[in-house]
Amino acid sequence: MILHADVNSAYVSWERVFRPDLEGRPCVVLSNNDGMVVASSKEAKALGLDLGKPWFELRPHADRLGVTALSSNYELYGDMSRRTMNPRMLQ
């Protein structure tokens, strides 16, 4: 069996589980050392804040655009990924 699961903007979605205040707001998750955007919410994508954009270029505009930037939390994303792909949940 092959299964493809696509979690829309996974890192942002998983951050919103614990930060419901971010729902409906433009939000980006940044790479290690906050270098660049590695995940964007649909609201951030609508503003043109796509993957790979360097944070130093976006930062001066973040307040004006209402963008929340989060440092990546790979331990959280690994845990949430395991929960998403839990075989018991897929039955």
N, C-alpha and C positions, 0 to 999 in steps of 0.2 A: 504494500500500500504506500502511495506517495501522498503526502499532505502538504499543501502550501498554505501557510497562515500569514496574512498581511495585516499587521497592526498599524493602523494609520498613525504616522508620526509617533512611533512607539515610545521614544524617550520622553517626549512631551506628554503623551497620554499617560505614561506611568508616573510622571511627576505630578500630574493633575489628580491622581488617585489620592495622594497625600496633601495636595494643595488645591482644593476645590475653588479657591479664590482666583485661580488662574484660568478657569473655564471661561471661554468666550473672549479672552484677551490675547493679543499677539504675544507669543512666547517662543523663545529659542533656547536650545541647549547647546552649550559650547564644548569644544574639545578639551583635551588635557591642557592645563595652563590657560584656559579660556582664549585659545588662539583663533578659532573659527567656528562657524555654525555647523553643527552636526545633525541637528533636528530642528524643524520649524513647525509651529502649529499652522493650521489652515489660515488663521487670521494673519500670521506673520508672512506666510507665503503670498497672501493677497497684497501685502505691502512690498513685495519683491525681495524679501529676506530669505533667500534660498540657501541650500546647503553649500558649504565651501566659502561663504563670504567671510572675510577676515573681520573679527570683532572690533579691531582698532578703527576700522573704517565706519562701522555701524554705530559704535558707542556714542559719538557726538549727537546722533539723531534719535537715540533710544527714548529719551524722555519725551521729546516732541511727538514721537510716534506712539508712545504708550507701550513700548516693548519691554517685557520682562526677560532678562537673560539669566540663565541658571548654569552653574558649573556642572559638568557631567558627574554622574554618580553611577559608575559601572557596576558596583556591587548591587545596588538597587535594580538596575536593568537586568543583570544576570538572574537575580531572584525572580523578578517579574516574568522574565522569559521562561524560566523553568515552570512557573505557575501556569503560564499561558499554554505551554506544550505538555502539561501533565497528562499522561495517558488516561487517567480516570476521567478527566474532563472531556476527552475526545470520544468517549464511548457513547 
